[in-house]
């Protein structure tokens, strides 16, 4: 059963946070794939029937945990990016910061760095809140192109979807099989940024990477 929205929204704040904390603790201790609604109910002190009645399905509860963690990550990303003025640099640094956070934040690492990564990613892409976080990150950069009609809202939605998929693909392959931050920066600058610049109408400026950022000729 796939739920929409936040399943805990109608519960008192303290109860909601306690339940999300319990679910997160189970994901860290047992793994996402092995955690059951019974495990979460036992952790928080509810019966499974009460958990479902108050918070919806296990899938909806998982998305609520992921959304809470992602919103906290987004707030840190905004603070991190406040020191960058160049639009292209904001995009690349924002993606690098997010990849590092997904790898290092315990819940995100447990979700996207485990055997359940494919299932978790599929669930995550259904969560509107995650798309809104991505939208908030790129919309200021794309505002001029939206204003002059170069881009449509469908273009922005496609771009947000693409960026989320890129972030999860990098973050899900850490360690020896992954790429260093410098290698990821090089790949994003050489391969992703030209396409992003073209889509944005060439208005993303020059990334400060030690050399001029890629430009696309129109």
C-alpha positions as a Markdown table, in Angstrom:
| # | Residue | x | y | z |
|---|---|---|---|---|
| 1 | Unk | 0.0 | 0.0 | 0.0 |
| 2 | Unk | 1.4 | 3.3 | -1.0 |
| 3 | Unk | 0.3 | 6.3 | 1.0 |
| 4 | Unk | 0.4 | 10.0 | 0.1 |
| 5 | Unk | 1.5 | 12.9 | 2.2 |
| 6 | Unk | 2.8 | 12.6 | 5.8 |
| 7 | Unk | 1.1 | 9.7 | 7.6 |
| 8 | Unk | 2.0 | 11.3 | 11.0 |
| 9 | Unk | 0.6 | 14.7 | 10.2 |
| 10 | Unk | -2.5 | 14.3 | 12.2 |
| 11 | Unk | -0.8 | 12.9 | 15.3 |
| 12 | Unk | 0.5 | 15.1 | 18.2 |
| 13 | Unk | 4.0 | 16.4 | 17.5 |
| 14 | Unk | 5.6 | 14.6 | 20.4 |
| 15 | Unk | 4.0 | 11.3 | 19.4 |
| 16 | Unk | 4.9 | 11.8 | 15.8 |
| 17 | Unk | 8.6 | 12.6 | 16.6 |
| 18 | Unk | 8.8 | 9.6 | 18.9 |
| 19 | Unk | 7.4 | 7.3 | 16.2 |
| 20 | Unk | 9.8 | 8.6 | 13.6 |
| 21 | Unk | 12.7 | 8.3 | 16.0 |
| 22 | Unk | 11.7 | 4.7 | 16.7 |
| 23 | Unk | 11.5 | 3.9 | 13.0 |
| 24 | Unk | 14.9 | 5.5 | 12.4 |
| 25 | Unk | 16.4 | 3.5 | 15.2 |
| 26 | Unk | 15.1 | 0.3 | 13.7 |
| 27 | Unk | 16.4 | 1.1 | 10.3 |
| 28 | Unk | 19.9 | 1.7 | 11.8 |
| 29 | Unk | 19.8 | -1.4 | 14.0 |
| 30 | Unk | 18.1 | -3.9 | 11.8 |
| 31 | Unk | 18.5 | -2.5 | 8.3 |
| 32 | Unk | 15.7 | -1.0 | 6.2 |
| 33 | Unk | 14.8 | -4.3 | 4.4 |
| 34 | Unk | 14.5 | -6.3 | 7.6 |
| 35 | Unk | 12.6 | -3.7 | 9.7 |
| 36 | Unk | 8.9 | -4.6 | 10.1 |
| 37 | Unk | 6.0 | -2.6 | 11.4 |
| 38 | Unk | 6.0 | -4.9 | 14.4 |
| 39 | Unk | 9.6 | -3.8 | 15.1 |
| 40 | Unk | 8.7 | -0.2 | 15.0 |
| 41 | Unk | 5.6 | -0.6 | 17.1 |
| 42 | Unk | 7.6 | -2.5 | 19.7 |
| 43 | Unk | 10.3 | 0.2 | 19.7 |
| 44 | Unk | 7.8 | 3.0 | 20.3 |
| 45 | Unk | 5.5 | 1.1 | 22.6 |
| 46 | Unk | 2.4 | 0.7 | 20.4 |
| 47 | Unk | 0.6 | -2.3 | 19.1 |
| 48 | Unk | 1.0 | -2.8 | 15.3 |
| 49 | Unk | -2.7 | -2.1 | 14.8 |
| 50 | Unk | -2.3 | 1.2 | 16.7 |
| 51 | Unk | 0.7 | 2.1 | 14.6 |
| 52 | Unk | -1.2 | 1.6 | 11.4 |
| 53 | Unk | -4.3 | 3.4 | 12.7 |
| 54 | Unk | -2.3 | 6.5 | 13.8 |
| 55 | Unk | 0.4 | 6.7 | 11.1 |
| 56 | Unk | -0.8 | 4.7 | 8.0 |
| 57 | Unk | 1.3 | 2.1 | 6.3 |
| 58 | Unk | 4.9 | 1.1 | 6.9 |
| 59 | Unk | 5.8 | 2.6 | 3.6 |
| 60 | Unk | 4.2 | 5.9 | 4.5 |
| 61 | Unk | 6.1 | 5.9 | 7.8 |
| 62 | Unk | 9.4 | 5.2 | 6.0 |
| 63 | Unk | 8.7 | 8.2 | 3.7 |
| 64 | Unk | 8.0 | 10.4 | 6.8 |
| 65 | Unk | 11.3 | 9.4 | 8.3 |
| 66 | Unk | 13.1 | 10.1 | 5.0 |
| 67 | Unk | 11.4 | 13.4 | 4.5 |
| 68 | Unk | 12.3 | 14.6 | 8.0 |
| 69 | Unk | 15.9 | 13.6 | 7.5 |
| 70 | Unk | 16.0 | 15.2 | 4.0 |
| 71 | Unk | 14.5 | 18.5 | 5.3 |
| 72 | Unk | 17.2 | 18.7 | 7.9 |
| 73 | Unk | 19.8 | 18.0 | 5.2 |
| 74 | Unk | 18.3 | 20.7 | 3.0 |
| 75 | Unk | 18.6 | 23.3 | 5.8 |
| 76 | Unk | 22.3 | 22.5 | 6.2 |
| 77 | Unk | 22.7 | 22.7 | 2.4 |
| 78 | Unk | 21.2 | 26.1 | 2.3 |
| 79 | Unk | 23.6 | 27.3 | 5.0 |
| 80 | Unk | 26.5 | 25.7 | 3.2 |
| 81 | Unk | 25.7 | 27.3 | -0.1 |
| 82 | Unk | 25.1 | 30.8 | 1.3 |
| 83 | Unk | 28.7 | 31.6 | 0.7 |
| 84 | Unk | 28.6 | 30.8 | -3.0 |
| 85 | Unk | 27.5 | 33.5 | -5.4 |
| 86 | Unk | 28.1 | 32.0 | -8.8 |
| 87 | Unk | 25.0 | 30.0 | -10.0 |
| 88 | Unk | 27.0 | 27.2 | -11.7 |
| 89 | Unk | 29.1 | 26.8 | -8.6 |
| 90 | Unk | 26.0 | 26.7 | -6.4 |
| 91 | Unk | 24.6 | 23.9 | -8.5 |
| 92 | Unk | 27.8 | 21.8 | -8.4 |
| 93 | Unk | 28.6 | 22.5 | -4.8 |
| 94 | Unk | 25.0 | 21.8 | -3.8 |
| 95 | Unk | 25.2 | 18.4 | -5.5 |
| 96 | Unk | 28.5 | 17.5 | -4.0 |
| 97 | Unk | 27.3 | 18.6 | -0.5 |
| 98 | Unk | 24.2 | 16.4 | -0.9 |
| 99 | Unk | 26.2 | 13.4 | -2.0 |
| 100 | Unk | 28.4 | 13.7 | 1.0 |
| 101 | Unk | 25.5 | 14.1 | 3.3 |
| 102 | Unk | 23.6 | 11.1 | 1.9 |
| 103 | Unk | 26.8 | 9.0 | 2.5 |
| 104 | Unk | 27.5 | 10.4 | 6.0 |
| 105 | Unk | 24.1 | 11.0 | 7.6 |
| 106 | Unk | 23.2 | 7.7 | 9.5 |
| 107 | Unk | 19.6 | 7.3 | 8.3 |
| 108 | Unk | 20.4 | 8.2 | 4.7 |
| 109 | Unk | 23.4 | 5.9 | 4.6 |
| 110 | Unk | 21.3 | 3.1 | 6.0 |
| 111 | Unk | 18.6 | 3.7 | 3.5 |
| 112 | Unk | 20.6 | 4.3 | 0.3 |
| 113 | Unk | 23.8 | 2.4 | 1.0 |
| 114 | Unk | 22.1 | -0.9 | 1.8 |
| 115 | Unk | 20.6 | -3.9 | 0.0 |
| 116 | Unk | 17.3 | -2.1 | 0.1 |
| 117 | Unk | 18.7 | 0.9 | -1.9 |
| 118 | Unk | 16.7 | 0.2 | -5.0 |
| 119 | Unk | 13.4 | -0.2 | -3.1 |
| 120 | Unk | 14.1 | 2.9 | -1.0 |
| 121 | Unk | 14.9 | 5.0 | -4.1 |
| 122 | Unk | 11.7 | 3.9 | -5.7 |
| 123 | Unk | 9.8 | 4.9 | -2.6 |
| 124 | Unk | 11.6 | 8.2 | -2.3 |
| 125 | Unk | 10.8 | 9.2 | -5.9 |
| 126 | Unk | 7.1 | 9.0 | -4.9 |
| 127 | Unk | 7.5 | 11.5 | -2.1 |
| 128 | Unk | 6.5 | 15.0 | -3.2 |
| 129 | Unk | 8.4 | 16.6 | -0.3 |
| 130 | Unk | 11.7 | 15.3 | -1.7 |
| 131 | Unk | 11.0 | 16.8 | -5.1 |
| 132 | Unk | 10.1 | 20.1 | -3.4 |
| 133 | Unk | 13.5 | 20.2 | -1.7 |
| 134 | Unk | 15.2 | 19.6 | -5.1 |
| 135 | Unk | 13.0 | 22.2 | -6.7 |
| 136 | Unk | 13.9 | 24.8 | -4.1 |
| 137 | Unk | 17.5 | 24.2 | -4.8 |
| 138 | Unk | 17.5 | 24.8 | -8.6 |
| 139 | Unk | 14.5 | 27.2 | -9.0 |
| 140 | Unk | 16.5 | 30.4 | -8.0 |
| 141 | Unk | 19.1 | 29.5 | -10.6 |
| 142 | Unk | 16.5 | 28.8 | -13.3 |
| 143 | Unk | 14.3 | 31.8 | -12.5 |
| 144 | Unk | 15.5 | 34.0 | -15.4 |
| 145 | Unk | 14.9 | 31.1 | -17.9 |
| 146 | Unk | 11.4 | 30.5 | -16.5 |
| 147 | Unk | 10.6 | 34.2 | -16.6 |
| 148 | Unk | 11.5 | 34.6 | -20.3 |
| 149 | Unk | 9.9 | 31.4 | -21.3 |
| 150 | Unk | 13.1 | 29.5 | -22.2 |
| 151 | Unk | 12.0 | 26.9 | -19.6 |
| 152 | Unk | 8.7 | 25.4 | -18.7 |
| 153 | Unk | 7.6 | 24.0 | -15.3 |
| 154 | Unk | 7.8 | 20.5 | -17.0 |
| 155 | Unk | 11.4 | 21.2 | -17.8 |
| 156 | Unk | 12.1 | 22.1 | -14.1 |
| 157 | Unk | 10.3 | 18.9 | -12.9 |
| 158 | Unk | 12.4 | 16.8 | -15.3 |
| 159 | Unk | 15.6 | 18.5 | -14.2 |
| 160 | Unk | 14.8 | 17.9 | -10.5 |
| 161 | Unk | 14.1 | 14.2 | -11.2 |
| 162 | Unk | 17.4 | 13.9 | -13.1 |
| 163 | Unk | 19.4 | 15.5 | -10.3 |
| 164 | Unk | 17.8 | 13.3 | -7.6 |
| 165 | Unk | 18.7 | 10.2 | -9.7 |
| 166 | Unk | 22.3 | 11.4 | -10.1 |
| 167 | Unk | 22.7 | 12.1 | -6.4 |
| 168 | Unk | 21.4 | 8.7 | -5.4 |
| 169 | Unk | 23.5 | 6.9 | -7.9 |
| 170 | Unk | 26.7 | 8.5 | -6.6 |
| 171 | Unk | 25.7 | 8.1 | -3.0 |
| 172 | Unk | 24.8 | 4.5 | -3.3 |
| 173 | Unk | 28.3 | 3.4 | -4.4 |
| 174 | Unk | 30.7 | 4.6 | -1.7 |
| 175 | Unk | 34.1 | 3.2 | -0.7 |
| 176 | Unk | 36.5 | 1.7 | -3.3 |
| 177 | Unk | 33.7 | 1.3 | -5.8 |
| 178 | Unk | 32.8 | 5.0 | -5.6 |
| 179 | Unk | 34.4 | 8.2 | -6.7 |
| 180 | Unk | 36.3 | 10.8 | -4.6 |
| 181 | Unk | 34.8 | 14.3 | -4.2 |
| 182 | Unk | 37.4 | 15.7 | -6.7 |
| 183 | Unk | 36.5 | 13.0 | -9.3 |
| 184 | Unk | 32.8 | 13.6 | -8.8 |
| 185 | Unk | 33.3 | 17.4 | -9.1 |
| 186 | Unk | 35.2 | 16.8 | -12.4 |
| 187 | Unk | 32.5 | 14.6 | -13.8 |
| 188 | Unk | 29.7 | 16.9 | -12.8 |
| 189 | Unk | 31.5 | 20.0 | -14.2 |
| 190 | Unk | 32.4 | 18.3 | -17.5 |
| 191 | Unk | 29.3 | 16.2 | -18.1 |
| 192 | Unk | 26.4 | 17.5 | -16.1 |
| 193 | Unk | 27.0 | 21.3 | -16.1 |
| 194 | Unk | 27.0 | 21.7 | -19.9 |
| 195 | Unk | 23.6 | 20.1 | -20.2 |
| 196 | Unk | 22.3 | 22.1 | -17.2 |
| 197 | Unk | 23.7 | 25.3 | -18.8 |
| 198 | Unk | 22.0 | 24.5 | -22.1 |
| 199 | Unk | 18.7 | 23.8 | -20.4 |
| 200 | Unk | 19.0 | 27.0 | -18.4 |
| 201 | Unk | 19.6 | 29.0 | -21.5 |
| 202 | Unk | 23.3 | 29.6 | -20.8 |
| 203 | Unk | 22.6 | 31.7 | -17.7 |
| 204 | Unk | 24.5 | 29.7 | -15.0 |
| 205 | Unk | 27.8 | 31.6 | -15.2 |
| 206 | Unk | 31.2 | 30.1 | -14.6 |
| 207 | Unk | 32.0 | 27.5 | -12.1 |
| 208 | Unk | 35.1 | 28.3 | -9.9 |
| 209 | Unk | 36.9 | 25.0 | -10.5 |
| 210 | Unk | 40.4 | 26.5 | -11.2 |
| 211 | Unk | 39.5 | 27.0 | -14.8 |
| 212 | Unk | 36.5 | 28.4 | -16.7 |
| 213 | Unk | 33.4 | 26.2 | -16.4 |
| 214 | Unk | 32.1 | 24.4 | -19.5 |
| 215 | Unk | 30.1 | 26.5 | -21.9 |
| 216 | Unk | 27.6 | 25.4 | -24.5 |
| 217 | Unk | 27.5 | 27.2 | -27.8 |
| 218 | Unk | 24.0 | 28.0 | -29.1 |
